[in-house]
Amino acid sequence: MPSILLIEDDVSLRDQIKGFLEGYGHNVSTLDKFENEIIMDNIVGQQLILLDLTLPGNDGLSICREIRKNNMIPIIIITSKTSDFDEIMSINLGADDFISKPINTHVLLARIDSLLRRMEVQGNTEILYNELVFYEKKGFIHYEAKKVELTRNEIRMLSLLLKNKDEITTRDDLMNELWQNDEFVDENTLTVNINRLRKKIESIGLQGYIKTKRGIGYFL
């Protein structure tokens, strides 16, 4: 069954959505506490997140931003806020859809199922190179019987390296790719990210997959 994490502080609405979605075959988990650490621990293994914008002691937009730093899991914002600004901000921070309260549960179900179908089709697109299988949309790699999840930066770096697999990818090109995060990336940050990606690839049994051309960049 599809696994959904519902992050909503209104107990009545939470129970209503949970009961409705479970009646249509979804497995829904909920939270009673909304600290970032608790939320990040609970998104592991989920296929979709329903996220309220207004939570006690936390802000849905900041949660969305935090999730998107390392995870491409689909996010649907549910909120009583109806301004265009809130919807634009949600999408800009990485949300996949936005639905306003009062919620029509049948509309919500249709959007969830549509998004899960779309992600399944995208996630089935795999890249195979030198025995490594890379599922870019789902954010993981596997080799033989082992697999490991990648962070957003690692996904972007590996995507670019694979795109340029027949040539060297310069450090400048990789930093420009990471710059899309709207985060500052310097030479040391790039080196740290590359080393983490290397270790993850090595952890599933492929040694020396990413090679260094000293002073220039990297190649596969």
C-alpha positions in Angstrom: 0.0 0.0 0.0 1.2 3.5 -0.7 2.6 5.1 2.5 1.7 8.7 3.3 2.9 10.9 6.1 0.2 13.4 7.2 1.6 16.4 9.1 -1.4 18.2 10.5 -2.1 19.5 14.0 -5.9 19.7 13.7 -6.8 16.3 15.3 -10.3 16.2 13.9 -9.2 17.0 10.3 -6.2 14.6 10.7 -8.5 11.7 11.7 -10.9 12.5 8.9 -8.2 12.5 6.2 -6.5 9.4 7.6 -9.7 7.4 7.8 -10.8 8.5 4.3 -7.5 7.7 2.6 -7.1 4.4 4.4 -10.5 3.4 3.2 -9.1 3.8 -0.4 -6.0 1.6 0.3 -3.4 4.1 1.5 -1.3 3.6 4.6 -1.3 6.9 6.5 1.0 7.8 9.4 0.5 10.9 11.5 2.5 12.9 14.0 1.7 14.6 17.4 4.9 16.6 17.6 6.3 18.8 14.8 9.9 19.4 15.5 12.1 19.2 12.4 14.1 16.3 13.8 11.0 14.2 14.4 9.6 15.0 11.0 12.8 14.1 9.2 13.0 10.8 11.1 9.5 9.9 10.1 9.7 10.7 6.3 12.0 7.6 5.9 10.1 5.0 3.9 7.2 7.3 3.0 6.0 7.8 -0.6 4.2 11.1 -0.1 3.8 13.9 2.4 0.7 15.9 3.2 2.0 19.0 5.0 0.0 21.7 6.8 1.5 25.2 6.5 0.6 26.3 10.0 1.9 24.1 12.8 2.4 24.7 16.5 6.0 25.8 17.0 7.0 25.3 13.4 6.3 26.6 9.9 5.3 24.4 7.0 7.3 26.4 4.5 10.5 25.9 6.5 9.7 22.2 6.8 9.2 21.9 3.1 12.5 23.7 2.5 14.3 21.4 5.0 12.9 18.2 3.4 13.9 19.4 -0.1 17.5 19.8 0.9 18.0 16.0 0.9 14.8 14.3 -0.3 12.7 14.3 -3.5 9.6 12.8 -1.9 6.4 14.3 -3.3 4.8 17.0 -1.0 1.2 18.3 -1.1 0.6 21.4 1.0 -2.7 21.5 2.8 -3.6 24.9 4.4 -6.2 27.4 5.4 -4.1 30.1 3.7 -5.5 30.8 0.3 -3.3 33.7 -1.0 -1.4 33.3 -4.3 1.7 34.2 -2.4 1.5 31.1 -0.2 0.9 28.9 -3.1 3.8 30.4 -5.1 6.1 30.2 -2.1 5.1 26.5 -1.5 5.8 25.6 -5.1 9.1 27.6 -5.2 10.3 25.7 -2.1 9.7 22.4 -3.7 6.1 21.4 -3.0 4.4 19.4 -5.8 0.8 20.5 -5.2 -1.3 22.8 -3.0 -4.8 22.3 -1.7 -6.8 24.7 0.4 -9.1 24.1 3.4 -11.9 23.2 3.7 -10.6 20.1 2.0 -12.7 18.1 -0.4 -11.4 14.6 0.4 -12.3 13.2 -3.0 -10.3 16.0 -4.7 -7.4 15.3 -2.3 -7.5 11.6 -3.1 -7.5 12.3 -6.9 -4.4 14.6 -6.5 -2.6 12.1 -4.4 -3.2 9.2 -6.8 -2.3 11.4 -9.8 1.0 12.5 -8.2 1.9 9.0 -7.1 1.3 7.6 -10.6 3.4 10.4 -12.1 6.2 9.8 -9.7 6.1 6.0 -10.4 6.4 6.6 -14.1 9.3 9.0 -13.6 10.9 6.8 -11.0 10.9 3.8 -13.4 13.3 5.8 -15.6 16.7 4.3 -14.9 20.2 5.1 -16.1 22.7 2.2 -16.3 26.4 3.0 -16.7 29.4 0.7 -15.8 27.0 -1.6 -13.8 25.6 1.1 -11.6 21.9 1.7 -11.9 20.7 5.2 -11.1 17.1 6.1 -10.4 17.3 9.9 -10.7 13.7 10.7 -9.9 13.5 8.4 -6.9 17.0 9.5 -5.7 18.8 6.2 -5.3 21.4 4.0 -6.9 21.9 0.2 -6.8 24.5 -2.3 -7.8 23.7 -6.1 -7.7 21.7 -6.6 -4.5 22.6 -3.3 -2.7 21.1 0.1 -2.9 21.6 3.5 -1.2 19.7 6.8 -1.2 21.3 10.0 -2.4 20.9 13.6 -1.2 19.7 16.3 -3.6 23.2 17.5 -4.2 24.4 14.0 -4.8 21.6 13.4 -7.3 22.6 16.6 -9.2 26.3 15.8 -9.3 25.8 12.2 -10.4 23.3 13.3 -13.1 25.8 15.8 -14.5 28.7 13.3 -14.4 26.5 10.7 -16.3 25.4 13.3 -18.8 29.1 14.0 -19.5 30.2 10.4 -19.1 32.5 10.5 -22.2 34.4 13.5 -21.0 35.6 15.3 -17.9 33.1 17.4 -15.9 34.9 20.4 -14.6 34.7 21.6 -11.0 33.2 24.9 -12.2 30.4 23.0 -14.0 29.7 21.0 -10.9 29.6 24.1 -8.7 27.3 25.8 -11.1 25.0 22.8 -10.9 25.0 22.9 -7.1 24.4 26.7 -7.3 20.9 26.0 -8.3 20.2 25.3 -4.7 20.5 29.0 -3.9 23.2 28.0 -1.4 26.8 29.1 -1.4 29.1 26.4 -2.8 32.8 26.8 -2.6 35.7 24.5 -3.6 35.9 22.8 -0.2 32.1 22.2 -0.2 32.3 20.6 -3.6 35.1 18.3 -2.5 33.2 17.2 0.5 30.1 16.5 -1.6 32.1 14.5 -4.2 33.7 12.4 -1.4 30.4 11.6 0.2 29.0 10.5 -3.2 32.1 8.3 -3.8 31.7 6.7 -0.4 28.0 5.9 -1.1 28.9 4.3 -4.4 31.7 2.3 -2.7 29.4 1.2 0.1 27.3 -0.8 -2.5 30.4 -2.5 -3.9 31.7 -0.3 -6.8 35.3 1.0 -6.2 36.9 3.8 -8.1 33.7 4.7 -10.0 34.3 8.5 -9.9 37.9 9.4 -10.9 39.7 12.7 -10.4 41.5 14.7 -13.1 43.7 16.8 -10.8 43.2 20.5 -11.1 40.3 20.1 -13.7 37.4 18.0 -12.5 36.0 14.4 -12.4 35.0 11.7 -14.8 33.5 8.2 -14.7 
